[in-house]
Amino acid sequence: MPRVLIEQALCKGCERCVEACPQKILGMSKKINPMGYFMAQVEEQPRCIGCCLCAISCPDCAIQVGMGGTQYRLFEY
């Protein structure tokens, strides 16, 4: 089962991940992170299909998607 991990300290609340998610499982938190931004949060984890579009669209690399024991990351070549 895919799992979305958001590093809250890195999130700047740009909402790109929320817009990119085809399953609409991400939303914005009402809490503020240490940098002073409202951050993204996972609202419906079981609906995640593991497409990694949230991680790909994040300009701050604050999102990682794990699948079972494997963790996928975007690498720029």
Helices and strands as residue ranges (DSSP letters): E 2-6, H 16-20, E 26-32, E 38-42, G 45-47, H 53-57, E 63-67, E 70-72
